[in-house]
Amino acid sequence: MATVRKLDEAMIESFFKTANVRYLKDSEGDYLAQYAYDENTKCEITLYLIRAGEKKEVLHVLVLSDAAIPADELGAAVFFCNTWNKEKRWPKAFLVHEENAPYGSIRCEEQIDLEQGVHQELFNDFVTTAFSAGNQFWKEVAKQRPFSFKR
């Protein structure tokens, strides 16, 4: 039977090693893996694994792309995200745009509170599912082309 333990850096590093994925750790202690341009998504994707919360008990999986969405396409991007969120279970997709900025971006994310602990297999499955779903989001954008973006 798998051992349940607290979310820690070793669990995150084990995920990347098991998946045979090269990763970096930034100055804030967040882990990231960068994926090259993919013709199926028409963008580059970065996966972030972040320990959040007062006790670092929340796993935040963030899937970002290098797609910059022009300000005049933001309405279409919001509509696409809203439709995605209504029809799909994962990931939550939302637009980020600073006032008067010429471009916005979309974030795909999942979060789970692991204060009671988790076993490595469930952790790996959760991260894999979140990343896979984020990748699928961008495949749908590339396929449907509901808004334009630049890289």
N, C-alpha and C positions, 0 to 999 in steps of 0.2 A: 504494500500500500504506500502511496506517495506521502511524503512528509509535508505537513502544512507549516509554513514559517512566515515571518514578517517580511514585507517587501523591503529589499535592500539592494545595494549596488551589485552584489554577487549574483543575484537573480537576473538582473538586467544583462549583465555581462555573459551569463550562462546562455541566455536566449540568443544573443548575437553569435556566440561561439557555436551553439547547436545549429543555428541557421546558416553558419558559415558566411556571415556578413561582416564586412569591415565596418568599424564604427569609430566615432570620435567622442570625446567628452569635452564639453565647453567649460568656460570659466565659472559658470553657475552650477556645474555638476550635472547638467542635462546631457543625455546621450543622443547622438544622432548618426544616421546612416544616410549617405547621399547616393542617389541612383541617377545614372546618366540619362540623357535624352532617350525617350522611347517613342518610336513611330506610332505606337498604339495609343499613347496618351498625348502626344505632340508637346510634351514638356519634360522637364526634369523634376524629380520628386525627392523630398527629404523627409525622412521619418524621424520624429523626436520621441524619446521616451523620457518622461519627466516625473520625478517624485515630487508631489505637491502636498499641501496641507501642513498643519502645525507639527505633526509627527512624521511627515513625509510618507503618509500612509495611503495617499491617493495616487493611483497611476494615471497619468495623462498621456495618451497616445495622440500625437499630432502629426498629420500628414499635410505637408505644404508643397506647393509647386512653384516654379519660377514664372508662372503665368501672370502677367500684369494686365489687368482689365481696364481699358480706357474708361474715363468718367462717363462718356455718353453710352456705354454698354452696361453700366451698373444695374440698371433696372432689369434688363434681360437676365443678368447674372443672379440677381436676387430672386427673380421668378423661377429660374432653373433650380436654385438651392431650395426654395420653398417646396417646389414640386418633388424634388428628390427626398427631402425630409418627410414629406407626406406619404410617399410611396415606398421608401426603403427604410429598413430598420437601422442600418449602419452605413456610413458614419454620419454624424451630424455635420452638415455643411453650412457655412455661413460666410457672408461677405464682410471684409474689413476694409474700411475706407476712411481716411482722415479728411476732414473738411477742406475743400478746395484743392486737394491733391489731384494730380492728373490721372492717377491710376489707383485701382483697388486690387485686392487679392482675395482668394477664397481659402478658408481653413476647413479642413476635415478633421474631426476629432472624436475620440471616445474617452470617457473617464470612468474609473471604478474605484470605490473605496475598499481598500484591502486591509483595514485596521485589524480585522480578526485573523489575517493571514491568508496565504494562498499556497498551493503546491506548484512546483515548477511547470508541470504539464498544463495546468489551467492558465497560468501566466502566459506561457508560450502560445497557447491557443488563442487567448484574448488578443494578444499583440498581433499575431498573424492575421486574425480575422479583421481587426481594425485597419491594418495596413492594406490588406487585400481589398477591403471595401473602399478605402480611400483611392487606391489605384483604379478600381472599377469606376468610381466617380469621374475621374479624369478621362478614362476610356469613353465614357458616355458623352462627356463634353466634346471630345475629339470626333466622335461618331455623329452626334446631333448638330454640332456647331451652333448652339443657341446664342452665343455671343462671341465676339472676337477677343483675342488677347495677343500680346506680344511677349516675347521671351527676352 
